[in-house]
Amino acid sequence: MRTRIVVLGGAGFLGSHLCDRLVGDRHEVVCVDNLSTGSPANVEHLVGAPNFTFVEADVAHPLQISGRVDAVLHLASPASPADYLRLPLETLRAGSLGTFHGLELAVRKDARFVLASTSEVYGDPAEHPQPESYWGNVNPVGPRSCYDEAKRFAEAATTAYRRALGGDTCIVRIFNTYGPRMRPGDGRAIPNFIHQALRGEPLTVAGDGRQTRSFCYVDDLVDGLVRAVHGTATGPVNLGNPVETTILELAELVRRITGTASGITFVPRPQDDPYIRRPDISRARAELGWQPGVDLGTGLAATVSWVEQSLARAVPAGVPDRPTTPRGGELR
C-alpha cells in the first residue's frame, strides 16, 4: 500500500480530483503545482487536512520533497489545446525536464512513478480503435506538436529509466476526460458546449461534427490512476471510455441536458485535429481490473449541475488565481 504520494500538477482539473481521492483514502498527499493552468480553488477544500500539503513549484526545476515518498504521479502539463498553444515552451519543459525531475525524485526515494500520458500520442490514427501497440500518426512540427511530442518524449524517458535503472514505472495513456472543475475557457468541447448553452449562445462545433471522441468521467479515470499506483503494470495502458461519440451528438446531448434554446454553429476544424478517437481498454481490464462505469448522459448531467452551481456562486471556478503562498513555499 502506498502511503505518501506526490502528485505533480495536483491543482489542475484531473490532478485535484486525484488528490481528493487519495486524501479520502487516507494517504498523505503532497500536491505540487506552479498554478500556470491549475488553481488554488481546486484544492482549497483540502487545505488544513492533516494529510495534505500544497507546494507551489515548477516541475521544470529539480524537485525537493523532504521525507519518505512512496509514489510520484506526473500530471503536470497544460492539457487543453487553448493552454498548450498559449504555453508551448512550458508544455515542452513539463514533458521533458518535468518528467526527468519526477523520475529522479522517484528513483531517489525508491518510489513508484506513474506517468500521465495521453491518447494524443496516437495523433490522427490510422488504426481504430487504438491499442497500446499502435505507434501513432503524429505531425512533429504541427501546432499541436508541443503537447503530442512532449508526451511521446515523456514515455521514452520513463521507459529508459525503467530499463536502465530498474525504476518502478507505469505509463497510462489518458483519453478525453471531463467533469467538474473544467475551466470555462478550457477550450475543449464539453466545457465549451456547457458554458455556451447556459449563456444561451450557439454551440460551436468544429468541422461537420462527425469527428469522434470517447469521453470518460473524471471519477472513473481517477480510479484507473489509483489502480496504476497500487499495481505493478508497466504500461503503456489506455485509460478511457470505449464508447465513441461524434462531436455533433455531444452537442445535441448538452442541449438536451441544459434545456437550452441555443442552436449550433459550425466553425473550421483546427489543424491536425484527430478525426477518430476510441481506446482499446483490453489491457486496462486485464492488468488493472479497470473499466469505466459512468455513462456520458449521467456524467454530463453532474458536470452541468456543478457549472450551474459555480455560476450561481459567481465564482470563476478553475481559473488560475494569484499565488496564495510564497514561490516554493508549502501550504497545509
Secondary structure, DSSP 8 states (H G I E B T S, - for coil): ---EEEEETTTSHHHHHHHHHHHHTT-EEEEEE--SS--GGGTTTTTT-TTEEEEE--TTS-----S--SEEEE--S--SHHHHHH-HHHHHHHHTHHHHHHHHHHHHHT-EEEEEEEGGGGBS-SSSSB-TT---B--TTSTTHHHHHHHHHHHHHHHHHHHHH---EEEEEE--EE-TT--TT--SHHHHHHHHHHTT--EEEETTS--EE--EEHHHHHHHHHHHHHS---S-EEES----EEHHHHHHHHHHHHT----EEEE---TT--S---B--HHHHHHH-------HHHHHHHHHHHHHHHHHTT--TT-----SS-TT-EE-
